[in-house]
């Protein structure tokens, strides 16, 4: 459906927020037969969804302090292994005890895991060193748990794809400017199309607020309020994998105590700092945060001391104050679903908030249940049973590779699962690599642009990993920009996009710009600014989607 | 804090120093002629990252790498690109058996031992058209190739019979790692070296135990055998250097590079303690002349026009300088320097049917340069370059040591170095 027709339609449900939660809710509602519109002000998975560890928790981390969350995690963990196979890597994880930690805590930890139904096997330090050679060899204890690694970008896109397959409409770069309210009933949303500045109103019988930390503003638009406690976490990305299992510290959760192998890289995090709600859009990482992350990180895997850090980034946890605490100081870490009819007397409005990226499906189910209750729909939830597009059971995973150099084709199967079959690979051009670090071919970019809602290079990066390798866009960004320019027939925009993308890459490199990362950045600057005369400050005013 | 800590630690993953400048790919002779090979940057540092994620990302097209090391020479960040590729091949070959063809091609000394015994028959048979066709179709050894002729007498046998007894009389001594080619195919090069060294007052000795250096084994994926042989050679070389106080000379650039650098880099056989005492004879002799410890006197009537070709491994070591400067000392020699291009054979690579066309395409630029140089012969320090250039241009190819020995006025040189008859 073209966008202008979407504006005219009335939907059963309008979902605000294109993170994992919004995408999961959209899929769930669409599978139950509702007509669905999802709106997102930037790109999908721009917020907390794309700014975490990429860790598929077993729940072990919460077992001691929050048994409820732990149970949700292990249940969702097992579900995602089935339904999102192409987004998940079943790495397993270790909780290690170091000489300065209390080995007694291990006992408490294992008992708590068992209570939550999480497999937790105590193994000898020798065995831990053997199964994960990167682990700190000084460890005095280790517990093996079913942690895994998950790609949140892929996961979100797969949910959106399935929602669309079942009739849902999705609009990115559409920001909610206000709610249509009629006599205490929310009847739709007022939108700004951020690509052309157009103001439109779209009607829906129920509106779901799945905007994460930015959801507070949406609730205020409805005339209600909520107390949120944004907690900021910074993380570092290393150039390649040093570990093949998730490594955690077996102690009370603290700074930089999780190291996750994510696709080609590994990520250490996080710090945790309360910030005022006004600061949630400031994603800059400080020198102090970098120091803490590296200092603590090498206690998990000593080789991090010598491994190139390619990027730093930060995200905000959307923590919510418990409604049952009048002081507003007690924080709920679990899933919070608010029916504003009951809470605030506002009909047709639901907020789904809190929770974690990895419980997105359960959050979607809870929100969809609430929507269905309002609409009188009795269809059951199917999201835990049906595999996501790309993860179908019977689909070949390493399908027919062409006989020649096939790195890009294999990398694409790793990223898109069975959907990789849709990527053209018949001729030399389609097989040519655009991003050499991550093995992204011309064919994969064509697929992403035509099937996965790509408007710019940042979108393309989230769909394909273009520019996420060690060169951070040096070789691929001009090639990719040229392809986008070819498809859009707008060379000027492609050139501005290129400048924005390189700026965005540099932002993440800047806090860790020393050694090889600095050399890399300087070479990039010399090529684009020195050699090609690209002005990265061109036309950037007013553009907010520079992460 | 973090910055300081990282800057004073160097990663053991050498590929991390790659800044993706891609200069290596622009000098890769294979990437220049085929799109099947992605070039050294992609096969090396880029691929290494993915192979760390999962070994299954190893791509079989890596076997197209010549291991010529031109990428490493070009790299401004000192990334050992070709080593990364060879190590990936080694890791992928674990538990897999090499084909009969590759095993035969790689076992230069086994093949040589047998062929020496029946040299006339072997040479005649290997040159026959039916034999070539059988090898082409059954063994996948290209029909265009001619195996280097086998000598009837091994160099080692000649040395023991005719030279060994005279060597102790000299006041200076060197050891000689002759390599398979000198031993089985071309003892004359070894004889030339003995002649040359004796003329300047150096006695030449064989190693206690010499095995094939293993360069062909590495290229054909027989890493275990290569390691075994490397250990034997390392022990012998150590004995010569540390026990007898002798420099170990060589006359093949690839053997030299293998002994010095590939043993530790690819086979994990550490030769760093004796590395500086293993060198090409041309470097050793050049240094003696340069330090005015010896003099070379050449024949007055010598007159030839020869082009010098820098073998890839020679360029990696940066030693072409020594061979070139030594040749330039010959008054009657008109020496033409060829642009540094790969000849395309890369040891046994070009012998394989599937590589033949690519091999000739790579070498075509060099062949054209040789033709344009209008010379009567080509000089190079590598025996496989010799086979390739001889086959492809029809010109004779000689090792600089043979040219020097040929041009040398032996008696005058002996006198100039104050040697009396012994």
Interface residues (C-beta under 8 A of the other chain):
Chain A: X239 X240 X241 X261 X263 X264 X290 X291 X293 X294 X295 X303 X305 X306 X307 X308 X309 X404 X405 X406 X407 X410 X411 X428 X433 X436 X437 X439 X469 X470 X471 X474 X475 X512 X514 X515 X516 X519 X520 X523
Chain B: X1 X2 X3 X5 X6 X7 X9 X10 X11 X12 X13 X16 X17 X18 X19 X20 X21 X22 X35 X36 X37 X38 X41 X42 X46 X47 X48 X49 X50 X52 X53 X56 X57 X59 X61 X77
